[in-house]
Each structure stands twice: as C-alpha cells, then as structure tokens.
Amino acid sequence: MNITLGEFLLVSSILFSIGFFGVLLRKNLIVVLMGIEMMFAGVNLALVAFSRYFHLMDGMVLAFFVIIAGSAQVAAGLVLLVCFYQHSGSISADDLSD
C-alpha cells in the first residue's frame, strides 16, 4: 500500500485546520498553545511529504528546525502563562487586556 502525496497533504491540512480553529475559537491559553502546536505539526507533515515526494532532504531538515523552534516557543509561552496566572489568577485570554 502506497500513500500518495495528496493523502499526506489532506491529513496535513486537517491538522492545520483543527489547530487554526482551536486558536481562533478557544479562550483558554493552554488550548491556544496546543492549537499552535497542531498547526506546526500540519506544516511539518506537509514539509516531510514534499521532501519524500521529490526525494530531497531539505524539507526534512527544515521540519527538524521547525520542531526545535516550536519547542522553544512552547517553553517561552508556558513561562509567560505561569507568570500571567500568578499575576491574575486566571488563564483566560479575555483577561489579557487587563
């Protein structure tokens, strides 16, 4: 059984869409961070799929760096989230304007 490029891109777009709507529709900041990570996962899957389709390593290397950047982004986001929670006692995105 051979998985085609279109199937990879379909799963990638579904992952990206779920993450995108999670960022737009949720008010909990932890869920927003998880949505951003799902968007990164969708982009990474597309990069690896194109890399496999064209028999190049460039997409896989770029996906590796996106994973590293995503990890740093999550670490920084969680630090900011903990500081925000200590200051306001809430992790709701509505309280950010205060």
N, C-alpha and C positions, 0 to 999 in steps of 0.2 A: 504494500500500500504506500503510495507516494503522495505526500501532502504538497499541494500546489502553492504558488506564491499568493494567489487570490485568497485561499483559505487562511494563510498566515495573516494577511492584511485585514481580513474580516475580523478575526479574533483581536488583532491589534486595535482596530477601530472601535470594537465593542468595549475593550478595556479602557481606551482613552475616553470614550463617551460616558461610561459609568463614572470615571474619575472626574470628568468635567462637570457632570450634573451633581456629583457629590460636593464639589467645591461651590457651585452656584446655589444649591438649594439647602444646604445644611448650615446651622448656626453654631454647632459645636466645633471648636477649633481643632480638636483631635481628629474629628471626621474630615475636616478640611485638609489637614496634613495627609491623612490616608488617601484622600482623593487625588492630591498632587502626586503622591507616590504611584497611584494607579495610572495616572497619566504618563509618568515616567516609564512605567512598565509597558504600556502600549507603544510608546515611541521606541523603546529598546527592542521590543519584539519586531517592529517594522524594520529597524536597522539591521537586525540579525537576519531577517527574512530576505531583505535585498542583498545582504552580503552573501548569503548562501546561494541565492539565485544567480548572481553574477560571478560567483567563485572568487570573491575578494575578501581580504581580512580587514579592510578599512572599517566596515560597518560594525564588526565585532569589537574592534579596538575602541571605536567611538562609543559603543554601547557600554563598554567597560568603564570609560571615563564618565559617562552619564550616571552610572551606578555609583561611582565614587562621589560625584557632585551631589547626587540625591541623598547619599548618606550624610554628607556634611550639612546639607540643607535641613534634614530631619533633626540632626543633633542641635543645630542652632535654633530651629523652630521650637524644639522641646524646651530648650533653656529659656527662650522668650516666653513660652507658655507657662512654665513654672513660676517665673518672675511675675507674670501677669496675674496668675492665680494667687500668689502670695500678696500682691498689692490689692486686688479687688475681691478676691474670694469667689470668683466665677470664671468659667472658661467659655462663656458665650461670646460670639462675635458681635452681638449687639452692644456689649459693654466696652468695646474697644474705643468708641468715640469719647468715652468719659476720660 
